[in-house]
Amino acid sequence: MKLFLTISLSFVISLFSTNYGQSPTKHLQNQLKLAKTDSQKVKLYNQLSELHFKGAPGKARKYAEQALKFAQSAHYQTGITQAYYNLGVTYRIQTQHTVALSFFMKAYKIYEEAQLLAPQPKLLSEIGMVYRQQNDLPHAQTYYEKALAIAQKLNQKKQIALAYNNLGVVCFYKKHFKKAEKYHENAIKIREEIQDKEGLVISYNNIGIVYARQQQFKKALKFYNKSLVTNKEVENQQIKAATYDNIGDVYLAQDKFGEAKHNFLGSLKIAQQIKAANRIIEAYHSLYQLFYKQTKADSALVYYQKYNYLKDSVFNSEQSRQMAEIQADYINEKKEKEIQLLAHQKKIDQLTIYIVITLFVLTIALSLLIASRQRLKIHKNREILQQQQEIYQTQQTLMQEKLKNEQLAKEGLQKEIAYKNQQLTSHTLHMIKKNQLLEQIKAGLLALAQNPKQLKKGLGNLNRLVEQGFNLDKEWEEFRQVFEQVHQDFFKQLKQQYPNLTPHELHVCALVKLNFSIKEMATILGIAPNSVAMARYRIRKKLQLETDDNLTEFMMKVA
């Protein structure tokens, strides 16, 4: 079960109605033509940006950029802050997390310096969302809790519901399902009370996910459908795409492949229309899981490659590093300002004199140099532009070669894995053969006990079977060697994390990873099925797995 990245967009847009029945967008555009001051234009551009968050984040960004341009020109601080927030939202929706965090931190810095609490819960929730979409749960939870505390202090019901919703998502990822369910129920109660339909579309989705994870599929589908019905009024394309993907997950879990495929393709279509990379990634992964479960290897591989390539381009270590740098820069800048304020009063006179002298000298120097350096600057700019074009061409060529080499490497690795799996299967069959020989020896001994007259002939047959068994004794060690070539460090990782596992239990773990049934493992190990079941039980206890955790899924994630 996959989770969509929870979104809650708070819009400050009024409901527009004119004598001519114009749409909100048209009405605002007409107002722009009549606007006489920059501050009026800033407000209208910001409203247009917020109006397009859900369906056209690209347009929303352009309007926010226009708002920021006019606000900076007019030194209109409130408009600048709102434009920063709007730009952050548009970049976050399109999963450009580093840029989004940069704009949100600029807005947060202004609010803190001005000691404005009212707009902070909404902004803090968005910052938490950036970290949440990067799977950084500790940072996400910190900002959600800050948002909740301020919203409760100011009795901002809409923001309280949003914080409950987001904390519910964090609890879900921590597998605290009952806590997650309680948070979402609190959010739904408030949102139904204040008729926040945009928020209800999200909350219905999220509580549906909690139920689906606990395999309460009927309840999950009930809330998913409530989300779709409510979404007809608000047309949140991000959540609509996520809802179809989640419904597809429910059908896939029930092996209803036709319904699952229909919903996954519907999610992908919407995500591609709004260019939402996070939703496209999830749709690719869903389709990969569908075809893999249907054993349609070619189709599964195509969608897995699309998923993996897009995921790597969006979520990478460099982006995480840049986000950490932005956070650190914000903290350091704040500390530096506090230090500067303490020393400001003592140094102000001296600094003023230095500044005046410096400016006077610089003005004279610049006046003398500006004419002679202007032509040199133009010449250098031309050279730089030419160098940049050459660098760009070189980078494009290198990128194409890199992609080609990566594809060849993947193909070679897949062939090698297929060969190793074939060897692994062969060794497993040899071990099964050995245990079948031991069963024959056991049966022969029982026959001799019942018919001693056949002793000489029976002992000869048993001797031949034992010799065959000796030849097969090497198979387990060979099986182990081939297994570790296919699944490197499997035994090493298990022993490091769970040193109390016995050699026999490690053997069982390897067979579980290969997805053998209890009966098949009993034949391979030469023991009764009940003994295999008991061994699996002991392993689960040593691994400290919960009742609803799947042992096979756990082993699949090792090495």
N, C-alpha and C positions, 0 to 999 in steps of 0.2 A: 504494500500500500504506500503510495507516494503522497506527500503533502504539497499543496500549492503554497506559494509564499503569500502569506496573509496581507491584504492591502486594505487600508481605510483612508479614503480621500475626503477631507473636510472642505466643503466648498463654501465660500462667502458670497456666492452669487445670488442675487435677488431674482424673483420671478418677474419676468418682463411681459408686459402686455400693452399693446398699442392699439390705436383705433383701426389699424390696417391688419391686425393679426400677424405681425412680423415674428419670425423666430428670434430667440435670444441673441444669437450670433449677429443676425442682420440688424437688430435693434442697436446693439453695441457699436457695430461698424458705422451706422448712421450717426450715433452720438459722437464718435471720434471725429467725424467730418465737421461737427459743430463745436468741438472743444476749442477753447481759446487759450488755456494755460497748460503748461507742461504737467502740473499736478493732476489736472483733469484727465489728460491723456494717460498718465501712469496708472490711475485707478481703472480706467477702461481697458487698457492692455492687460493688466493683472486679472481683471474679471474674465476677459476673453481667454486667457491662459487657463484659468481654473475651469472654465466651461468645457475645455477640450481635453482635460486630464484623462478621462475614461476612454474616449473613442479615438482620439488623434493626438497622442503625446508629442509627436513631431511638430504639429501646429502649435500646441500649447507652449513648447519651448521657444518658438519664434516670437510669440506674443510676449512671453516673459522677458526675452532679450530686449525687445522694444521698450518694455516697461522700465527695465534697468537702465537703458540708455537715456531715456528722458528724465528718470529720477535722479541719476547722477549729475546730469546737466543742470537740473534745478536744485541740487543739494537737498532733495526731498527724502529724508531718512526713513520715514515709514514706508514709502514706496520702494526704496532700495531693499529694505528688509523683506518685504512681501515678495519682491521679484527674486531675491535669493532663495526664499522658500519654494516658490513655484518652479524655479530652475532645478532645484534639488529633487523635487517630486518627479519631474519629467525624466531626469537622468536615472532616477531609481527605478521607475517603471520600465525603462529600457535597459535595466541591469548594468548601467555604467556607474558602478558603485563608488569608485574613487572620486569622480567628478561630483556625484551627488553629495557625498559626505563633505566635500570641500565647501559647497554652497550652504549646506545646512549649518556647518560650524561657523560660517561667517554670520549667518542670521542669529545663531545662538549667542555668539559673542556680543552682538549689539543688544540683545534682550537682557543679558546679564549685566552689562555696563549700565544700561538704563533702568535696571531693576524692575523690568516688566514681567510679571508672572502670568498674566492672562493668556498670551499666545504660546507660552512654553510647553504645555502638555501636548498640543498637536505636533509641535516641532520635535519634541523628545521622542514621541512615538515614531515619527518618520526616521529619526536617527537610529532608533532601535531596529526599525525595519531593514535598514541598510545592512546592519550587522547580522540580522536574522537571515537575510537572503544570502549572506556569505557563510552561513552555518556557524557563526560566532555567537553561541547561545549565552555565555556569561555577560558579554558586553550588551547584547540585546536585552537580557533580563534587567540589567542595571538601569538602562534608559527607560524601559517600560515601567519599572517601579518608581522612578523619579516622576514620570508623567502621571501615574496614579496618585501619588502623594499630593502633588500640586493641584490636580483636578479635584480631588476630594476636599482639599482646603478651600478651593474657590467654588465648590458645588457645581462643577461643569459636568452635567450628566452625560452629555455626548462623549466627552473625553474620558470619563470614568468607564463607560461601556467599552470604548476603544481599548483602554488599558487592560480591562478584564479579558477582552478578546485576545489580545496579543500575549498576555501571560498564560492564557489557556493553551496557545500554540506552543509556547516554550515547555509547559508541563507535558504536552503530548510527546514532544521529541525526547523528553526525559523518561517517557513511558510511565508517567504518573497519570493514568487515564482518568481516575476518579476526580482528581484535582482539576484536570483539564475540563472534564464534563461540568464541574461546578462553576468554574470561571465562565464558560460559554453560556451556561444557564443564567448567570447573573447579567451577562452582557445582553442576552436576548430579552430578559425581563425589562431592563432599562430602555432598550431600543424600541420595544413594542409600546412601552409607556409614552415615549416622546415621538413615536411614529417616524423613527429614523430608518427609512426603507433601504437606503444605501448601506447602512450598517447591518441591517437584518439579512441582506443578501449574503454578506460575508459570514455572519454568525451561524446562519443555517448551514452554510457549507462546512464550517469548522466543526460544529457538533456532529454533523453527518460523518465527517472523517473519524472522529473519536469512536462513534458507533461501528463504523466499518472496520476499524482496526481490531475491535473486540468481536468481529464477525456477527454483529447484529445488523445484517444486511437490510432487512425490512425497514428498520428505523432509519438507517443511513439513507436509503432511497427516498423515504418520506421527506426528510429534510433537504436533500439535494433538489427534489422537485419543488419544494416550497421556495428554495432559493431561485430556481429558474422562473417560477411564476412571478415572484416579487421583482426579479430583474427586468421583466418586461416594462416596468414603470421607470426604472432608472438607467437601463441599458449600459451596465458596466461590463465592457467586453473582456477585460482581464478576468473577472470572476466567472463570467459566462464560459470562457474557455476552460477555466479550472474545474467548473462544475461538470462539464461534459467529460473531462479527463477522469474525475473521481467516480462518476457513474460507470464509466468504462472499466475502472478498477474493480468495482463491485461485481459486474458481470463476468470479468475475467476470472475472479476468484471462484465463481460458480461454473466455470467452463462454458459460459454462454458466449462463444467466440464471435458470432455474428453481431450481437448487440454491442459487445465490447469494441469491435472494430469500428462500427458506425459512430460511436461516441468519441473514440480516440481521433478519428479523422475529422470529426466536427470541431474538436478542440484545436487540432493543428491548423485547420483552415482559418479560424478566428484569430489565433495567435500570429499567423503569418500576415493577416490583413492589418493588424495593429503593430506589427514588428516588435512583439514582446518576446525577447530572446529567452527569458526564463520559462515561459509557457511553451515555446517551441521545443526547448530542451526536454521538458517533461513529456510532451506529446511523442517525440522521437523515442524516448525511453519506453513509454507505454506500448508503442507499436512493436518495438524490439521484443518486449516481454510476451506480447500476444503471439507473434510468429514463432518465437522460441518455444513457447508452450505447445504450439501446434506442430512443432518439429519441422517448420519451414525454414531451413537453415539459411538459404540465400537471402530471403526477405529480411530475416532477423539480422543478418550481418550488415545489410545495407543500412537499416535504421540504427543499429548500434554504432556504426562508423559515423553517421551523421550526428548522433547524440554525443559521442565522445569528442568529436572535433569541435562542435559548438560549445560544449561544456568547458573544454580546456581553454577556449578563447575568451570565455566570460569569467570563469573562476580559476585564477592562476595565482601562483605565489607572489608574483611581482605586484599584482593588484592588491593583495593582502598587505604586502610590505608598504605600499604607498598609502593605504588607509591607515595603517599604524603610524606612519610618519605624520599624516595630517592630524591624527589625534594627539600625538606627542607634541607637534608644533603648537597646537592650540593650548595645551597645558603649559608648555614652556613660555609661550607668549604672555599668558595670563600672569605667571609668576614674575616674569621680567617687568611687567607693567606695575605690579605691586611694589617691587623694589625701586623702580624709577620714581614712583609717587612719593616714597619716603624721603628720597634724596632731592626731590625737585625744588623745594623751597630754599635750600641752602645754595644751590648752584644756579638759580635762575638768572641772577644779575650777571654773573660771569659768563654764562652761556649766551646771554643776549649780546654782550659785547663781542664775543668770539664770532657769533653768527653774523652780526652787522659787518665786522671787518672782513670776514670770509666772503660774504656776498658782494661787498664792494670790490674786493680783489678779483673775484670770479667774473663779475660783470665787465670789468675792464679787460680781463684776459679773453673772455668769450667774444667781446666786441672786436678785438684784434684778430682773433683766430677764425671766426666764423666764415668770413668770405673765402679765405684761402683753403679751408678744410671742406667746404661744401662740395666743390668739384671732386675732390679726392673721395669723399663719402659716396657720391653717385657712382664713381668708377668701382669702388669696392663692393657696393651693393650689387652691381651687375655681375662681378666675379662670384660673389656669394651665391646669387641666384643660379648661376650656371653650375656651380659646384653642388648645390642642393639637388638640381635636376639630375646630375650624373649619379649622385648618391642614391637618389630614389630609384633610378633605373637599375643600379647594381643591387639594391635591396630586393626589388621585384624579382630579378633573375635568381638571386640566392634563395628567396622564399619558394619559388617554383621548384628549384632543385631539391630543397629540403623536403617539400611535400612529396616529391617523387621518390626520394630515398626512404622516407618514412613508410610510404605505401609498400615499397619492395621489402622493407624489413618486416612489416606486418605479415605480408604474404609468406615470407620465409619462416617466420615464427609459427604461423598457423600450420604450415606443412610439418614442421618439426614436432609440434604438439600432437598433431594427428598421428604421426609415426610412433611417438612415445606412448600415446594412449593405446595404440594397437599392441605394442609390446606389453603394456600393463595388463591388458585383457588376456593376452596369451599366457602370461605368468599366472594370472588368477585361475585360468582354466586348468593349468598344470597342477595347481594346488588342490583344485576340486578333484582332479583325477587321483592324486595321492590319497586323499581322504576316502575316495571310493575304494581304492586298493585296501586301505585299512579296514573298511567295512567288510570287504571280501575275506580278509584274514580272520576277522572276528567270526564271521559266519562259518568259515572252515573249521575253526577251533571248536565251535559248538557242534558241528557235524561229527568231528572225530570223537568228541566226548560221548556222543550218542551211538557211534558205530566204531568201536576200537579195532575191528578187523581190517579196516581200511587205513590203518595208521601209517604204514610205509608210503603208500601212494599219496595220502593226504599231506604228509610232511614234505614230500617233494614239491607238491603244488604250493604249499605255504612258503617254502624256501624261495621259490621263484617270485612269488608276490612280494616277499620282504625285500629281495634284491631290487625289484622295481621301485619299492618305496624308498630305498636308500638313494636311488638315482634322482628321486624327486625331492629329497630333503634340502637340496641346494636352492629349490625354487623360492622359498620364502625370502632368503637373503637377496636373490636376484630381483624378486618382486619389490623388495624394499628399496634397492638401488634404483630401479626404473621409476618407482613411485616418486622418489625424492628428486629425480631429474625432471619429472612433470610438475610436481608440487614442491618446489624448493623450500627448504627450511621448515616444512610442515611439522616434523617430529621435534625439531629444535625449538620452535616457538612454543609448542605444547609443553615440552619439558621445562622450559624457562618459566612459563606462566603458571604451570600446574605440576610441580616437581613430584607430587605424590602419585602420579599416574604410573601404573605398572607396565612392563613390556607387553603383556597380554592386552591391557586396555589400550595401549597405543596402536596395537594391531587392529583392534576393533574400531578405533577412531579412523584409521586409514580406510577401512571397508565402508564405514558410514559416509565418509567424504565421497567415495565412489558410488554412493546411493544404492548399495546392495540391500535387499530385503533381509529380514531376520532369518528366514528360512535359508536364503543363499549364504549368509554369513555362517550359519550353523554347519552347512555342508563344507565350507572352506576351512573352518576352524576345527571341524571334527568333534563338535559338541552338540548338545541338545538345544533346540530353539529357546527353551526356558532359560538355559544358561546364558544365551546371548542377550535375552531380555534383561536378565539380572545384571549382566556386565554393563549394558547401556544405562541401567538405573544408577549403578555405582558411579559411572562416568559423569552423568548429569549432576549428581550430588557434589562430586569433586570440582566440577566446573561452575557450581553454584548457579545453575540455570533456573529460571522461574518455571512454573507449571506450564504456562502458555508459550514458552520459548521452544523453538524447533531445533533438535540436536543436529539434524542434517544441515539446516541453514547455517547454524553456528560453525560447523566444520567446513562448509563451503567458503566461509570468510577467512579461514586460517590459511596463511601463505598463498 
